[in-house]
């Protein structure tokens, strides 16, 4: 079994398609009148047009981000790994994204780590031995979904 895709209900399908393709480099796989599948490498993101009007509540600062991350039940964010956080943030800001959380160092208090060799899993399991932290920054999409950038 694998995770096949992540689905997000959005208030404006066309606007969200433009955001994810322009800002994050997704490409359109297929589109209907009610949804669109986007892909980035082999990862799939389904955007679904909401059937009802939706009030957009975007986090405006680090405090609102923190509250949403740790009190909202269900999907709280989508994480994107980047090799250079400063360059990624600079690019996003040039594309009109507003940082919700500026770059910061995150030092996890890890209780268990699996012994893996696959790069994606190994990098997510623990910080590299040369440092004891990762760097994180966050933006939000047009509907307030938190998009976390991680330098691992």
N, CA and C atoms as an extended XYZ file, in Angstrom:
456
Properties=species:S:1:pos:R:3:atomname:S:1:resname:S:1:resid:I:1 pbc="F F F"
N         0.847       -1.177        0.000 N   UNK     1
C         0.000        0.000        0.000 CA  UNK     1
C         0.895        1.245        0.000 C   UNK     1
N         0.497        2.260       -0.738 N   UNK     2
C         1.200        3.541       -0.741 CA  UNK     2
C         0.168        4.650       -0.581 C   UNK     2
N         0.603        5.817       -0.166 N   UNK     3
C        -0.282        6.972       -0.186 CA  UNK     3
C        -0.400        7.376       -1.647 C   UNK     3
N        -1.604        7.340       -2.186 N   UNK     4
C        -1.826        7.584       -3.604 CA  UNK     4
C        -1.896        9.061       -3.930 C   UNK     4
N        -2.591        9.832       -3.103 N   UNK     5
C        -2.657       11.276       -3.323 CA  UNK     5
C        -3.171       11.967       -2.068 C   UNK     5
N        -3.003       13.275       -2.050 N   UNK     6
C        -3.572       14.122       -0.999 CA  UNK     6
C        -4.664       14.933       -1.665 C   UNK     6
N        -5.839       15.024       -1.030 N   UNK     7
C        -6.951       15.784       -1.585 CA  UNK     7
C        -7.241       17.021       -0.752 C   UNK     7
N        -7.371       18.168       -1.448 N   UNK     8
C        -7.712       19.422       -0.785 CA  UNK     8
C        -8.968       19.992       -1.422 C   UNK     8
N        -9.966       20.312       -0.617 N   UNK     9
C       -11.123       21.034       -1.118 CA  UNK     9
C       -10.768       22.509       -1.100 C   UNK     9
N       -11.006       23.181       -2.224 N   UNK    10
C       -10.586       24.571       -2.384 CA  UNK    10
C       -11.784       25.452       -2.726 C   UNK    10
N       -11.660       26.726       -2.423 N   UNK    11
C       -12.775       27.646       -2.679 CA  UNK    11
C       -12.824       28.095       -4.131 C   UNK    11
N       -11.697       28.017       -4.846 N   UNK    12
C       -11.649       28.436       -6.244 CA  UNK    12
C       -10.641       27.537       -6.963 C   UNK    12
N       -11.150       26.578       -7.728 N   UNK    13
C       -10.310       25.572       -8.366 CA  UNK    13
C        -9.259       26.199       -9.279 C   UNK    13
N        -9.660       27.130      -10.124 N   UNK    14
C        -8.707       27.742      -11.061 CA  UNK    14
C        -7.595       28.488      -10.323 C   UNK    14
N        -7.956       29.242       -9.293 N   UNK    15
C        -6.965       30.000       -8.522 CA  UNK    15
C        -5.975       29.052       -7.838 C   UNK    15
N        -6.482       27.969       -7.265 N   UNK    16
C        -5.596       27.024       -6.585 CA  UNK    16
C        -4.702       26.275       -7.575 C   UNK    16
N        -5.239       25.923       -8.734 N   UNK    17
C        -4.408       25.290       -9.758 CA  UNK    17
C        -3.261       26.217      -10.144 C   UNK    17
N        -3.578       27.488      -10.358 N   UNK    18
C        -2.546       28.460      -10.737 CA  UNK    18
C        -1.500       28.591       -9.634 C   UNK    18
N        -1.947       28.654       -8.389 N   UNK    19
C        -1.022       28.787       -7.269 CA  UNK    19
C        -0.063       27.605       -7.217 C   UNK    19
N        -0.579       26.383       -7.196 N   UNK    20
C         0.280       25.215       -7.034 CA  UNK    20
C         1.188       24.979       -8.244 C   UNK    20
N         0.742       25.345       -9.442 N   UNK    21
C         1.609       25.172      -10.614 CA  UNK    21
C         2.661       26.279      -10.675 C   UNK    21
N         2.260       27.516      -10.428 N   UNK    22
C         3.180       28.651      -10.520 CA  UNK    22
C         4.179       28.664       -9.364 C   UNK    22
N         3.700       28.477       -8.157 N   UNK    23
C         4.541       28.636       -6.975 CA  UNK    23
C         5.334       27.381       -6.638 C   UNK    23
N         4.712       26.206       -6.734 N   UNK    24
C         5.387       24.983       -6.318 CA  UNK    24
C         5.818       24.074       -7.461 C   UNK    24
N         5.493       24.446       -8.688 N   UNK    25
C         5.974       23.679       -9.831 CA  UNK    25
C         5.188       22.427      -10.172 C   UNK    25
N         3.985       22.275       -9.587 N   UNK    26
C         3.152       21.137       -9.965 CA  UNK    26
C         2.760       21.266      -11.434 C   UNK    26
N         2.455       20.140      -12.042 N   UNK    27
C         1.959       20.121      -13.415 CA  UNK    27
C         0.572       19.497      -13.406 C   UNK    27
N        -0.255       19.893      -14.361 N   UNK    28
C        -1.617       19.371      -14.456 CA  UNK    28
C        -1.600       17.975      -15.059 C   UNK    28
N        -2.187       17.016      -14.351 N   UNK    29
C        -2.321       15.652      -14.852 CA  UNK    29
C        -3.647       15.494      -15.586 C   UNK    29
N        -4.725       15.921      -14.915 N   UNK    30
C        -6.047       15.901      -15.544 CA  UNK    30
C        -6.973       16.844      -14.797 C   UNK    30
N        -8.037       17.266      -15.488 N   UNK    31
C        -8.974       18.224      -14.897 CA  UNK    31
C       -10.379       17.892      -15.347 C   UNK    31
N       -11.333       18.045      -14.427 N   UNK    32
C       -12.757       17.961      -14.741 CA  UNK    32
C       -13.371       19.290      -14.313 C   UNK    32
N       -14.679       19.395      -14.377 N   UNK    33
C       -15.333       20.623      -13.928 CA  UNK    33
C       -15.317       20.752      -12.408 C   UNK    33
N       -15.072       19.648      -11.702 N   UNK    34
C       -15.130       19.681      -10.246 CA  UNK    34
C       -13.808       19.419       -9.545 C   UNK    34
N       -12.811       18.914      -10.271 N   UNK    35
C       -11.531       18.654       -9.608 CA  UNK    35
C       -10.389       18.670      -10.612 C   UNK    35
N        -9.183       18.683      -10.071 N   UNK    36
C        -7.978       18.617      -10.896 CA  UNK    36
C        -6.937       17.806      -10.138 C   UNK    36
N        -6.228       16.977      -10.867 N   UNK    37
C        -5.099       16.257      -10.310 CA  UNK    37
C        -3.828       16.929      -10.806 C   UNK    37
N        -2.970       17.288       -9.868 N   UNK    38
C        -1.680       17.879      -10.181 CA  UNK    38
C        -0.603       16.891       -9.740 C   UNK    38
N         0.553       16.957      -10.392 N   UNK    39
C         1.638       16.075       -9.975 CA  UNK    39
C         2.943       16.838       -9.878 C   UNK    39
N         3.766       16.371       -8.961 N   UNK    40
C         5.112       16.895       -8.745 CA  UNK    40
C         5.984       15.664       -8.568 C   UNK    40
N         6.764       15.329       -9.587 N   UNK    41
C         7.464       14.044       -9.574 CA  UNK    41
C         6.413       12.953       -9.614 C   UNK    41
N         6.436       12.063       -8.637 N   UNK    42
C         5.416       11.008       -8.582 CA  UNK    42
C         4.361       11.285       -7.510 C   UNK    42
N         4.398       12.481       -6.920 N   UNK    43
C         3.423       12.840       -5.895 CA  UNK    43
C         2.201       13.495       -6.533 C   UNK    43
N         1.004       13.091       -6.065 N   UNK    44
C        -0.250       13.596       -6.613 CA  UNK    44
C        -0.997       14.451       -5.595 C   UNK    44
N        -1.556       15.557       -6.081 N   UNK    45
C        -2.375       16.450       -5.281 CA  UNK    45
C        -3.699       16.630       -6.011 C   UNK    45
N        -4.794       16.264       -5.362 N   UNK    46
C        -6.111       16.472       -5.952 CA  UNK    46
C        -6.722       17.732       -5.355 C   UNK    46
N        -7.118       18.656       -6.214 N   UNK    47
C        -7.824       19.860       -5.795 CA  UNK    47
C        -9.284       19.674       -6.166 C   UNK    47
N       -10.171       19.854       -5.200 N   UNK    48
C       -11.605       19.658       -5.426 CA  UNK    48
C       -12.344       20.966       -5.164 C   UNK    48
N       -13.166       21.374       -6.111 N   UNK    49
C       -13.937       22.606       -5.981 CA  UNK    49
C       -15.019       22.437       -4.915 C   UNK    49
N       -15.015       23.314       -3.926 N   UNK    50
C       -16.040       23.280       -2.880 CA  UNK    50
C       -17.418       23.509       -3.493 C   UNK    50
N       -18.418       22.805       -2.989 N   UNK    51
C       -19.792       22.967       -3.469 CA  UNK    51
C       -20.507       24.127       -2.789 C   UNK    51
N       -19.912       24.639       -1.726 N   UNK    52
C       -20.526       25.737       -0.973 CA  UNK    52
C       -19.520       26.870       -0.828 C   UNK    52
N       -19.995       28.102       -0.678 N   UNK    53
C       -19.069       29.223       -0.426 CA  UNK    53
C       -18.240       28.922        0.819 C   UNK    53
N       -17.031       29.385        0.814 N   UNK    54
C       -16.111       29.078        1.903 CA  UNK    54
C       -15.415       30.348        2.368 C   UNK    54
N       -15.410       30.569        3.664 N   UNK    55
C       -14.679       31.699        4.231 CA  UNK    55
C       -13.217       31.302        4.404 C   UNK    55
N       -12.340       32.030        3.761 N   UNK    56
C       -10.909       31.732        3.830 CA  UNK    56
C       -10.333       32.329        5.105 C   UNK    56
N        -9.707       31.466        5.915 N   UNK    57
C        -9.058       31.910        7.147 CA  UNK    57
C        -7.592       31.531        7.070 C   UNK    57
N        -6.788       32.450        6.566 N   UNK    58
C        -5.364       32.206        6.432 CA  UNK    58
C        -4.641       32.604        7.715 C   UNK    58
N        -3.707       31.781        8.168 N   UNK    59
C        -2.910       32.206        9.327 CA  UNK    59
C        -2.090       33.434        8.946 C   UNK    59
N        -2.065       34.416        9.824 N   UNK    60
C        -1.404       35.692        9.518 CA  UNK    60
C        -0.016       35.820       10.131 C   UNK    60
N         0.272       34.978       11.128 N   UNK    61
C         1.566       35.103       11.806 CA  UNK    61
C         1.931       33.770       12.457 C   UNK    61
N         3.109       33.736       13.064 N   UNK    62
C         3.610       32.502       13.662 CA  UNK    62
C         2.702       31.992       14.779 C   UNK    62
N         2.097       32.896       15.532 N   UNK    63
C         1.210       32.475       16.622 CA  UNK    63
C        -0.035       31.763       16.076 C   UNK    63
N        -0.639       32.311       15.015 N   UNK    64
C        -1.803       31.668       14.408 CA  UNK    64
C        -1.418       30.344       13.758 C   UNK    64
N        -0.224       30.294       13.149 N   UNK    65
C         0.279       29.045       12.575 CA  UNK    65
C         0.411       27.987       13.666 C   UNK    65
N         1.060       28.349       14.763 N   UNK    66
C         1.282       27.412       15.858 CA  UNK    66
C        -0.048       26.896       16.401 C   UNK    66
N        -1.016       27.788       16.568 N   UNK    67
C        -2.319       27.386       17.074 CA  UNK    67
C        -2.999       26.414       16.112 C   UNK    67
N        -2.950       26.717       14.826 N   UNK    68
C        -3.588       25.837       13.833 CA  UNK    68
C        -2.897       24.478       13.807 C   UNK    68
N        -1.574       24.481       13.863 N   UNK    69
C        -0.817       23.225       13.789 CA  UNK    69
C        -1.118       22.295       14.954 C   UNK    69
N        -1.312       22.844       16.142 N   UNK    70
C        -1.407       22.000       17.326 CA  UNK    70
C        -2.799       21.896       17.920 C   UNK    70
N        -3.799       22.540       17.318 N   UNK    71
C        -5.158       22.410       17.845 CA  UNK    71
C        -6.151       21.888       16.821 C   UNK    71
N        -5.878       22.076       15.538 N   UNK    72
C        -6.789       21.603       14.495 CA  UNK    72
C        -6.666       20.094       14.366 C   UNK    72
N        -7.786       19.414       14.308 N   UNK    73
C        -7.787       17.970       14.114 CA  UNK    73
C        -7.807       17.700       12.611 C   UNK    73
N        -7.113       16.677       12.177 N   UNK    74
C        -7.081       16.327       10.759 CA  UNK    74
C        -5.868       16.928       10.072 C   UNK    74
N        -5.916       16.993        8.759 N   UNK    75
C        -4.796       17.502        7.970 CA  UNK    75
C        -4.488       18.943        8.372 C   UNK    75
N        -3.257       19.189        8.798 N   UNK    76
C        -2.885       20.534        9.230 CA  UNK    76
C        -1.939       21.229        8.263 C   UNK    76
N        -1.188       20.454        7.471 N   UNK    77
C        -0.224       21.083        6.577 CA  UNK    77
C         0.292       20.075        5.557 C   UNK    77
N         0.959       20.614        4.545 N   UNK    78
C         1.677       19.783        3.579 CA  UNK    78
C         3.134       20.234        3.646 C   UNK    78
N         4.037       19.294        3.792 N   UNK    79
C         5.455       19.613        3.896 CA  UNK    79
C         6.180       19.386        2.579 C   UNK    79
N         7.021       20.339        2.217 N   UNK    80
C         7.854       20.259        1.021 CA  UNK    80
C         9.307       20.355        1.435 C   UNK    80
N        10.109       19.360        1.069 N   UNK    81
C        11.531       19.419        1.386 CA  UNK    81
C        12.255       20.243        0.340 C   UNK    81
N        13.135       21.110        0.800 N   UNK    82
C        13.968       21.927       -0.091 CA  UNK    82
C        15.421       21.751        0.342 C   UNK    82
N        16.327       21.904       -0.606 N   UNK    83
C        17.745       21.784       -0.266 CA  UNK    83
C        18.306       23.076        0.315 C   UNK    83
N        17.761       24.214       -0.094 N   UNK    84
C        18.238       25.517        0.388 CA  UNK    84
C        17.016       26.354        0.763 C   UNK    84
N        16.729       26.433        2.055 N   UNK    85
C        15.540       27.130        2.528 CA  UNK    85
C        15.558       28.608        2.171 C   UNK    85
N        16.698       29.259        2.297 N   UNK    86
C        16.767       30.690        2.000 CA  UNK    86
C        16.429       30.966        0.533 C   UNK    86
N        16.961       30.172       -0.384 N   UNK    87
C        16.655       30.343       -1.803 CA  UNK    87
C        15.181       30.054       -2.078 C   UNK    87
N        14.635       29.026       -1.445 N   UNK    88
C        13.221       28.677       -1.646 CA  UNK    88
C        12.318       29.803       -1.152 C   UNK    88
N        12.619       30.353        0.017 N   UNK    89
C        11.823       31.455        0.569 CA  UNK    89
C        11.924       32.679       -0.343 C   UNK    89
N        13.124       32.976       -0.811 N   UNK    90
C        13.315       34.120       -1.709 CA  UNK    90
C        12.465       33.950       -2.976 C   UNK    90
N        12.461       32.755       -3.535 N   UNK    91
C        11.671       32.490       -4.746 CA  UNK    91
C        10.175       32.651       -4.472 C   UNK    91
N         9.714       32.094       -3.359 N   UNK    92
C         8.285       32.188       -3.024 CA  UNK    92
C         7.869       33.643       -2.819 C   UNK    92
N         8.706       34.411       -2.152 N   UNK    93
C         8.382       35.821       -1.935 CA  UNK    93
C         8.357       36.583       -3.261 C   UNK    93
N         9.266       36.243       -4.183 N   UNK    94
C         9.263       36.877       -5.505 CA  UNK    94
C         7.980       36.546       -6.273 C   UNK    94
N         7.406       35.376       -5.984 N   UNK    95
C         6.159       34.960       -6.634 CA  UNK    95
C         4.917       35.483       -5.906 C   UNK    95
N         5.121       36.296       -4.871 N   UNK    96
C         4.006       36.925       -4.183 CA  UNK    96
C         3.515       36.221       -2.936 C   UNK    96
N         4.181       35.163       -2.510 N   UNK    97
C         3.774       34.467       -1.284 CA  UNK    97
C         4.225       35.265       -0.069 C   UNK    97
N         3.362       35.293        0.925 N   UNK    98
C         3.701       35.942        2.186 CA  UNK    98
C         4.073       34.868        3.194 C   UNK    98
N         5.221       35.041        3.813 N   UNK    99
C         5.633       34.091        4.845 CA  UNK    99
C         4.699       34.189        6.037 C   UNK    99
N         4.227       33.055        6.492 N   UNK   100
C         3.445       32.993        7.725 CA  UNK   100
C         4.409       32.788        8.885 C   UNK   100
N         5.421       31.965        8.646 N   UNK   101
C         6.446       31.700        9.650 CA  UNK   101
C         7.805       31.841        8.965 C   UNK   101
N         8.610       32.827        9.361 N   UNK   102
C         9.939       32.967        8.767 CA  UNK   102
C        10.831       31.777        9.145 C   UNK   102
N        11.924       31.579        8.422 N   UNK   103
C        12.802       30.444        8.720 CA  UNK   103
C        13.249       30.415       10.180 C   UNK   103
N        13.219       29.209       10.732 N   UNK   104
C        13.712       29.004       12.095 CA  UNK   104
C        14.309       27.605       12.193 C   UNK   104
N        15.160       27.415       13.192 N   UNK   105
C        15.747       26.103       13.445 CA  UNK   105
C        14.806       25.304       14.332 C   UNK   105
N        14.598       24.047       13.957 N   UNK   106
C        13.742       23.152       14.728 CA  UNK   106
C        14.588       21.980       15.191 C   UNK   106
N        14.693       21.834       16.507 N   UNK   107
C        15.457       20.727       17.083 CA  UNK   107
C        14.458       19.749       17.707 C   UNK   107
N        14.217       18.614       17.023 N   UNK   108
C        13.228       17.668       17.539 CA  UNK   108
C        13.753       16.886       18.751 C   UNK   108
N        12.840       16.521       19.623 N   UNK   109
C        13.162       15.648       20.744 CA  UNK   109
C        12.715       14.249       20.333 C   UNK   109
N        13.594       13.549       19.652 N   UNK   110
C        13.271       12.265       19.035 CA  UNK   110
C        13.378       11.141       20.052 C   UNK   110
N        12.334       10.293       20.081 N   UNK   111
C        12.308        9.157       20.993 CA  UNK   111
C        12.677        7.848       20.316 C   UNK   111
N        12.494        7.765       19.006 N   UNK   112
C        12.792        6.540       18.268 CA  UNK   112
C        13.151        6.905       16.838 C   UNK   112
N        14.104        6.200       16.265 N   UNK   113
C        14.474        6.393       14.870 CA  UNK   113
C        14.667        5.027       14.218 C   UNK   113
N        13.948        4.778       13.123 N   UNK   114
C        14.137        3.555       12.355 CA  UNK   114
C        15.472        3.635       11.623 C   UNK   114
N        16.096        2.508       11.414 N   UNK   115
C        17.368        2.459       10.698 CA  UNK   115
C        17.076        2.221        9.222 C   UNK   115
N        17.118        3.288        8.418 N   UNK   116
C        16.747        3.210        7.013 CA  UNK   116
C        17.842        3.784        6.133 C   UNK   116
N        17.863        3.341        4.876 N   UNK   117
C        18.845        3.878        3.939 CA  UNK   117
C        18.192        4.716        2.845 C   UNK   117
N        16.888        4.585        2.619 N   UNK   118
C        16.206        5.357        1.572 CA  UNK   118
C        16.286        6.836        1.937 C   UNK   118
N        16.783        7.665        1.026 N   UNK   119
C        17.106        9.065        1.304 CA  UNK   119
C        15.939        9.855        1.886 C   UNK   119
N        14.760        9.764        1.281 N   UNK   120
C        13.611       10.541        1.753 CA  UNK   120
C        13.271       10.194        3.200 C   UNK   120
N        13.245        8.915        3.522 N   UNK   121
C        12.908        8.487        4.880 CA  UNK   121
C        14.038        8.796        5.861 C   UNK   121
N        15.271        8.579        5.431 N   UNK   122
C        16.411        8.842        6.307 CA  UNK   122
C        16.472       10.318        6.696 C   UNK   122
N        16.237       11.199        5.712 N   UNK   123
C        16.294       12.642        5.989 CA  UNK   123
C        15.146       13.097        6.895 C   UNK   123
N        14.015       12.407        6.813 N   UNK   124
C        12.871       12.756        7.664 CA  UNK   124
C        12.972       12.141        9.056 C   UNK   124
N        13.799       11.115        9.210 N   UNK   125
C        13.904       10.414       10.492 CA  UNK   125
C        14.627       11.224       11.553 C   UNK   125
N        15.704       11.889       11.155 N   UNK   126
C        16.469       12.671       12.126 CA  UNK   126
C        17.386       13.639       11.398 C   UNK   126
N        17.751       14.733       12.077 N   UNK   127
C        18.690       15.673       11.459 CA  UNK   127
C        20.016       14.973       11.165 C   UNK   127
N        20.779       15.506       10.218 N   UNK   128
C        22.078       14.895        9.922 CA  UNK   128
C        23.014       14.963       11.129 C   UNK   128
N        23.975       14.067       11.155 N   UNK   129
C        24.904       14.011       12.291 CA  UNK   129
C        25.726       15.295       12.435 C   UNK   129
N        25.864       16.070       11.347 N   UNK   130
C        26.651       17.298       11.396 CA  UNK   130
C        25.934       18.437       12.111 C   UNK   130
N        24.612       18.290       12.297 N   UNK   131
C        23.849       19.298       13.049 CA  UNK   131
C        22.663       18.598       13.711 C   UNK   131
N        22.119       19.198       14.731 N   UNK   132
C        21.049       18.537       15.491 CA  UNK   132
C        19.685       19.180       15.236 C   UNK   132
N        19.531       19.840       14.071 N   UNK   133
C        18.301       20.571       13.801 CA  UNK   133
C        17.991       20.562       12.306 C   UNK   133
N        16.746       20.895       12.014 N   UNK   134
C        16.304       21.174       10.658 CA  UNK   134
C        15.907       22.647       10.614 C   UNK   134
N        15.731       23.198        9.419 N   UNK   135
C        15.199       24.552        9.283 CA  UNK   135
C        13.827       24.450        8.637 C   UNK   135
N        12.911       25.294        9.111 N   UNK   136
C        11.523       25.269        8.650 CA  UNK   136
C        11.052       26.702        8.397 C   UNK   136
N        10.197       26.876        7.406 N   UNK   137
C         9.472       28.128        7.161 CA  UNK   137
C         8.107       27.719        6.616 C   UNK   137
N         7.111       28.597        6.731 N   UNK   138
C         5.769       28.266        6.264 CA  UNK   138
C         5.129       29.419        5.502 C   UNK   138
N         4.374       29.057        4.471 N   UNK   139
C         3.493       29.972        3.752 CA  UNK   139
C         2.120       29.308        3.784 C   UNK   139
N         1.121       29.958        3.228 N   UNK   140
C        -0.172       29.296        3.109 CA  UNK   140
C        -0.671       29.445        1.683 C   UNK   140
N        -1.536       28.516        1.285 N   UNK   141
C        -2.115       28.602       -0.053 CA  UNK   141
C        -3.284       29.580       -0.019 C   UNK   141
N        -3.960       29.815       -1.135 N   UNK   142
C        -5.048       30.806       -1.148 CA  UNK   142
C        -6.191       30.523       -0.176 C   UNK   142
N        -6.335       29.267        0.276 N   UNK   143
C        -7.397       28.923        1.215 CA  UNK   143
C        -6.909       28.716        2.633 C   UNK   143
N        -5.659       29.050        2.897 N   UNK   144
C        -5.142       28.967        4.258 CA  UNK   144
C        -4.487       27.649        4.622 C   UNK   144
N        -4.373       26.706        3.688 N   UNK   145
C        -3.658       25.468        3.985 CA  UNK   145
C        -2.192       25.817        4.205 C   UNK   145
N        -1.639       25.357        5.308 N   UNK   146
C        -0.253       25.652        5.633 CA  UNK   146
C         0.659       24.782        4.777 C   UNK   146
N         1.631       25.421        4.152 N   UNK   147
C         2.620       24.742        3.329 CA  UNK   147
C         3.980       24.954        3.993 C   UNK   147
N         4.492       23.872        4.513 N   UNK   148
C         5.724       23.919        5.292 CA  UNK   148
C         6.902       23.600        4.381 C   UNK   148
N         7.936       24.415        4.455 N   UNK   149
C         9.176       24.174        3.726 CA  UNK   149
C        10.199       23.685        4.731 C   UNK   149
N        10.822       22.558        4.435 N   UNK   150
C        11.780       21.967        5.358 CA  UNK   150
C        13.123       21.801        4.670 C   UNK   150
N        14.146       22.308        5.296 N   UNK   151
C        15.511       22.067        4.841 CA  UNK   151
C        16.035       20.916        5.687 C   UNK   151
N        16.091       19.748        5.072 N   UNK   152
C        16.542       18.547        5.801 CA  UNK   152
C        17.807       18.032        5.157 C   UNK   152
